[in-house]
Amino acid sequence: MLVFIEYPPCSTCKKAKKFLDHKGLAFKSRHIVQDTPTIDELNKWVEAHSLNVDKLFNTSGKVYRELGLKDKLKTMSLYEKLSLLASNGMLIKRPLLVGDDFVLVGFKEAAWEASLS
């Protein structure tokens, strides 16, 4: 089953959820702040799907800017980045759609369409 990791008030998450509903796809919703992905989950996704961990950061988010991560990420290890992401769901780009053989970060309809076809 697909896992849809979202922040419910987010307008992009709402669009993505509407897209999934329109496609008639079954998925389990997961609140990104109340049930933040763990270091192990994030690491599994990064390794299994060749994700660039930096792409998981919500670079337009308030927390990202407050922590001054734009420059700090360049010198951080993978473990430090994963630990930071797992510490605060608002640092993670959303929504995430996790399937058996893919992880989609952010909502780009064409990419979702291609992965779900």
GROMACS elastic network, one bead per residue, 0.5 to 0.9 nm:
[ bonds ]
;  ai    aj funct       b0    kb
    1    26     6  0.67982   500
    1    27     6  0.58816   500
    1    28     6  0.72123   500
    1    98     6  0.86973   500
    1    99     6  0.68356   500
    1   100     6  0.78043   500
    2    25     6  0.82671   500
    2    26     6  0.68133   500
    2    28     6  0.62731   500
    2    29     6  0.87282   500
    2    97     6  0.67904   500
    2    98     6  0.56966   500
    2   100     6  0.76339   500
    3    26     6  0.89819   500
    3    27     6  0.54798   500
    3    29     6  0.60613   500
    3    30     6  0.70526   500
    3    96     6  0.79415   500
    3    97     6  0.57423   500
    3    98     6  0.50899   500
    3    99     6  0.66784   500
    4    17     6  0.80020   500
    4    27     6  0.63346   500
    4    28     6  0.59000   500
    4    30     6  0.60264   500
    4    31     6  0.85882   500
    4    95     6  0.70167   500
    4    96     6  0.58979   500
    4    98     6  0.65667   500
    5    13     6  0.86495   500
    5    28     6  0.83340   500
    5    29     6  0.59689   500
    5    31     6  0.59309   500
    5    32     6  0.56818   500
    5    35     6  0.88445   500
    5    36     6  0.87118   500
    5    37     6  0.87433   500
    5    94     6  0.71786   500
    5    95     6  0.55882   500
    5    97     6  0.62701   500
    5    98     6  0.79423   500
    6     9     6  0.87326   500
    6    10     6  0.77880   500
    6    13     6  0.58787   500
    6    14     6  0.85714   500
    6    17     6  0.88272   500
    6    29     6  0.71094   500
    6    30     6  0.61257   500
    6    31     6  0.52670   500
    6    32     6  0.53146   500
    6    33     6  0.84498   500
    6    94     6  0.60304   500
    6    96     6  0.67173   500
    6    97     6  0.87516   500
    7    10     6  0.55892   500
    7    11     6  0.89795   500
    7    13     6  0.66361   500
    7    14     6  0.88081   500
    7    30     6  0.83329   500
    7    31     6  0.56528   500
    7    32     6  0.55829   500
    7    33     6  0.70386   500
    7    89     6  0.87385   500
    7    90     6  0.83813   500
    7    94     6  0.72059   500
    7    95     6  0.72564   500
    8    11     6  0.80261   500
    8    13     6  0.65766   500
    8    14     6  0.69255   500
    8    31     6  0.70884   500
    8    32     6  0.86993   500
    9    12     6  0.89350   500
    9    13     6  0.77058   500
    9    14     6  0.75940   500
   10    13     6  0.52332   500
   10    14     6  0.63731   500
   10    15     6  0.88810   500
   10    94     6  0.84670   500
   10    95     6  0.87090   500
   11    15     6  0.63304   500
   11    16     6  0.87115   500
   12    15     6  0.50906   500
   12    16     6  0.62389   500
   12    17     6  0.86041   500
   12    94     6  0.78642   500
   12    95     6  0.73604   500
   12   106     6  0.80353   500
   12   107     6  0.67163   500
   13    16     6  0.50502   500
   13    17     6  0.60657   500
   13    18     6  0.85179   500
   13    94     6  0.68781   500
   13    95     6  0.54316   500
   13    96     6  0.88454   500
   13   106     6  0.83606   500
   13   107     6  0.74784   500
   14    17     6  0.51003   500
   14    18     6  0.61341   500
   14    19     6  0.85816   500
   15    18     6  0.50911   500
   15    19     6  0.61974   500
   15    20     6  0.87734   500
   15   107     6  0.80902   500
   16    20     6  0.63082   500
   16    21     6  0.86341   500
   16    95     6  0.74851   500
   16   106     6  0.88246   500
   16   107     6  0.60979   500
   16   108     6  0.84789   500
   16   109     6  0.78052   500
   16   112     6  0.89381   500
   17    20     6  0.50875   500
   17    21     6  0.61337   500
   17    22     6  0.85060   500
   18    21     6  0.50276   500
   18    22     6  0.59925   500
   18    23     6  0.85478   500
   19    22     6  0.50997   500
   19    23     6  0.62667   500
   19    24     6  0.87283   500
   19   109     6  0.79897   500
   20    23     6  0.50932   500
   20    24     6  0.63307   500
   20    25     6  0.56003   500
   20    26     6  0.79053   500
   20    27     6  0.81354   500
   21    25     6  0.61022   500
   21    26     6  0.79215   500
   22    25     6  0.77930   500
   30    33     6  0.88571   500
   30    34     6  0.81366   500
   30    35     6  0.65614   500
   30    36     6  0.84746   500
   31    34     6  0.53942   500
   31    35     6  0.55375   500
   31    36     6  0.72458   500
   31    89     6  0.87513   500
   32    35     6  0.54227   500
   32    37     6  0.71706   500
   32    88     6  0.87072   500
   32    89     6  0.51956   500
   32    90     6  0.73725   500
   32    92     6  0.80347   500
   32    94     6  0.81400   500
   32    95     6  0.84652   500
   33    36     6  0.52066   500
   33    37     6  0.87999   500
   33    88     6  0.68971   500
   33    90     6  0.65293   500
   34    89     6  0.79256   500
   35    38     6  0.86928   500
   35    89     6  0.79730   500
   36    85     6  0.85585   500
   36    86     6  0.62637   500
   36    87     6  0.77432   500
   36    88     6  0.69658   500
   36    89     6  0.51090   500
   36    90     6  0.88166   500
   36    92     6  0.88771   500
   37    40     6  0.81011   500
   37    41     6  0.59954   500
   37    42     6  0.63807   500
   37    85     6  0.80817   500
   37    86     6  0.58174   500
   37    87     6  0.88680   500
   37    89     6  0.74323   500
   38    41     6  0.51461   500
   38    42     6  0.61508   500
   38    43     6  0.84430   500
   38    82     6  0.83317   500
   38    83     6  0.82242   500
   38    85     6  0.83291   500
   38    86     6  0.51662   500
   38    87     6  0.82470   500
   39    42     6  0.51831   500
   39    43     6  0.59610   500
   39    44     6  0.84607   500
   39    79     6  0.81248   500
   39    82     6  0.55329   500
   39    83     6  0.58881   500
   39    84     6  0.87717   500
   39    85     6  0.77366   500
   39    86     6  0.55503   500
   39    87     6  0.87248   500
   40    43     6  0.51158   500
   40    44     6  0.60229   500
   40    45     6  0.86317   500
   40    82     6  0.85388   500
   41    44     6  0.50949   500
   41    45     6  0.62731   500
   41    46     6  0.86450   500
   42    45     6  0.52021   500
   42    46     6  0.61680   500
   42    47     6  0.86319   500
   42    53     6  0.84850   500
   42    56     6  0.89675   500
   42    82     6  0.66074   500
   42    85     6  0.82792   500
   42    86     6  0.77660   500
   43    46     6  0.50477   500
   43    47     6  0.60444   500
   43    48     6  0.83423   500
   43    53     6  0.85541   500
   43    78     6  0.87029   500
   43    79     6  0.84216   500
   43    82     6  0.69372   500
   44    47     6  0.52778   500
   44    48     6  0.57811   500
   44    49     6  0.81702   500
   45    48     6  0.53012   500
   45    49     6  0.57599   500
   45    50     6  0.77327   500
   45    51     6  0.70489   500
   45    98     6  0.85615   500
   45   102     6  0.82262   500
   45   103     6  0.68418   500
   46    49     6  0.56663   500
   46    50     6  0.54678   500
   46    52     6  0.66726   500
   46    53     6  0.62893   500
   46   103     6  0.88638   500
   47    50     6  0.53359   500
   47    51     6  0.68482   500
   48    51     6  0.79471   500
   48   101     6  0.82915   500
   48   102     6  0.85034   500
   49   101     6  0.75924   500
   49   102     6  0.64131   500
   49   103     6  0.70328   500
   50    53     6  0.89059   500
   51    54     6  0.84716   500
   51    55     6  0.74484   500
   51    56     6  0.83438   500
   51   103     6  0.84113   500
   52    55     6  0.55394   500
   52    56     6  0.74817   500
   53    56     6  0.54361   500
   53    57     6  0.75702   500
   53    78     6  0.74327   500
   53    81     6  0.74469   500
   53    82     6  0.76501   500
   54    57     6  0.56855   500
   54    73     6  0.76857   500
   54    81     6  0.79451   500
   55    58     6  0.79682   500
   55    59     6  0.87075   500
   55    92     6  0.89001   500
   55    93     6  0.76552   500
   55   105     6  0.76917   500
   56    59     6  0.87881   500
   56    85     6  0.80146   500
   56    91     6  0.81374   500
   56    92     6  0.55057   500
   56    93     6  0.53324   500
   56    94     6  0.83013   500
   56   105     6  0.68203   500
   56   106     6  0.87034   500
   57    60     6  0.87022   500
   57    61     6  0.87027   500
   57    64     6  0.77698   500
   57    85     6  0.73216   500
   57    90     6  0.88768   500
   57    91     6  0.56112   500
   57    93     6  0.51756   500
   57    94     6  0.88926   500
   58    61     6  0.54221   500
   58    62     6  0.88273   500
   58    63     6  0.86726   500
   58    64     6  0.67725   500
   58    90     6  0.72905   500
   58    91     6  0.52162   500
   58    94     6  0.73169   500
   59    62     6  0.84476   500
   59    63     6  0.88891   500
   59    64     6  0.59427   500
   59    65     6  0.74119   500
   59    69     6  0.83646   500
   59    70     6  0.77466   500
   59    91     6  0.77861   500
   59    92     6  0.85608   500
   59    93     6  0.75327   500
   60    63     6  0.88011   500
   60    64     6  0.71259   500
   60    65     6  0.74385   500
   60    93     6  0.87466   500
   61    64     6  0.53751   500
   61    65     6  0.65091   500
   61    66     6  0.87505   500
   61    90     6  0.72110   500
   61    91     6  0.68955   500
   61    92     6  0.88161   500
   61    93     6  0.85043   500
   62    65     6  0.52555   500
   62    66     6  0.60525   500
   62    67     6  0.86390   500
   62    90     6  0.83430   500
   62    91     6  0.85384   500
   63    67     6  0.61132   500
   63    68     6  0.85472   500
   63    69     6  0.89524   500
   63    88     6  0.87126   500
   63    90     6  0.68678   500
   63    91     6  0.63877   500
   64    67     6  0.54058   500
   64    68     6  0.63378   500
   64    69     6  0.57274   500
   64    70     6  0.77244   500
   64    90     6  0.83100   500
   64    91     6  0.60535   500
   65    68     6  0.50243   500
   65    69     6  0.64867   500
   65    70     6  0.75319   500
   66    69     6  0.79424   500
   67    70     6  0.86195   500
   67    72     6  0.87361   500
   68    71     6  0.66990   500
   68    72     6  0.67756   500
   69    73     6  0.56295   500
   69    74     6  0.86533   500
   70    73     6  0.60909   500
   70    74     6  0.77457   500
   71    74     6  0.58944   500
   71    75     6  0.79095   500
   72    75     6  0.58545   500
   72    76     6  0.65909   500
   73    76     6  0.51383   500
   73    77     6  0.82012   500
   73    80     6  0.89874   500
   73    81     6  0.72444   500
   74    77     6  0.85904   500
   76    79     6  0.80763   500
   76    80     6  0.58925   500
   76    81     6  0.63895   500
   77    80     6  0.51372   500
   77    81     6  0.63049   500
   77    82     6  0.86609   500
   78    81     6  0.51600   500
   78    82     6  0.61555   500
   78    83     6  0.85365   500
   79    82     6  0.50787   500
   79    83     6  0.59758   500
   79    84     6  0.84862   500
   80    83     6  0.50901   500
   80    84     6  0.61381   500
   80    85     6  0.86660   500
   81    84     6  0.51189   500
   81    85     6  0.62204   500
   81    86     6  0.86170   500
   82    85     6  0.51010   500
   82    86     6  0.60854   500
   82    87     6  0.85349   500
   83    86     6  0.51425   500
   83    87     6  0.61280   500
   84    87     6  0.51225   500
   84    88     6  0.69294   500
   84    91     6  0.79221   500
   85    88     6  0.58093   500
   85    89     6  0.66308   500
   85    90     6  0.82799   500
   85    91     6  0.57676   500
   85    92     6  0.60904   500
   86    89     6  0.66202   500
   86    91     6  0.84329   500
   86    92     6  0.83897   500
   87    91     6  0.84074   500
   88    91     6  0.57356   500
   88    92     6  0.76480   500
   89    92     6  0.54692   500
   89    93     6  0.86240   500
   90    93     6  0.76665   500
   90    94     6  0.86438   500
   92    95     6  0.85602   500
   92    96     6  0.88567   500
   93    96     6  0.74692   500
   93   105     6  0.65895   500
   93   106     6  0.60670   500
   94    97     6  0.88216   500
   94   105     6  0.63498   500
   94   107     6  0.75205   500
   95   104     6  0.80505   500
   95   105     6  0.62542   500
   95   107     6  0.63884   500
   96   103     6  0.68415   500
   96   104     6  0.55146   500
   96   106     6  0.60691   500
   96   107     6  0.79000   500
   97   102     6  0.80370   500
   97   103     6  0.56322   500
   97   104     6  0.50251   500
   97   105     6  0.68008   500
   97   106     6  0.83490   500
   97   107     6  0.88399   500
   97   112     6  0.87265   500
   98   101     6  0.80218   500
   98   102     6  0.60675   500
   98   104     6  0.65159   500
   98   105     6  0.88510   500
   99   102     6  0.51541   500
   99   103     6  0.62015   500
   99   104     6  0.85260   500
  100   103     6  0.83668   500
  102   115     6  0.76459   500
  104   107     6  0.76032   500
  104   108     6  0.87754   500
  104   111     6  0.79977   500
  104   112     6  0.71708   500
  104   115     6  0.84005   500
  105   108     6  0.85394   500
  107   110     6  0.88539   500
  107   111     6  0.80101   500
  107   112     6  0.72456   500
  108   111     6  0.54958   500
  108   112     6  0.62464   500
  108   113     6  0.86076   500
  109   112     6  0.50945   500
  109   113     6  0.59419   500
  109   114     6  0.85685   500
  110   113     6  0.50191   500
  110   114     6  0.61796   500
  110   115     6  0.86548   500
  111   114     6  0.51438   500
  111   115     6  0.61883   500
  111   116     6  0.85409   500
  112   115     6  0.51565   500
  112   116     6  0.59744   500
  112   117     6  0.84609   500
  113   116     6  0.52618   500
  113   117     6  0.60191   500
  114   117     6  0.54488   500
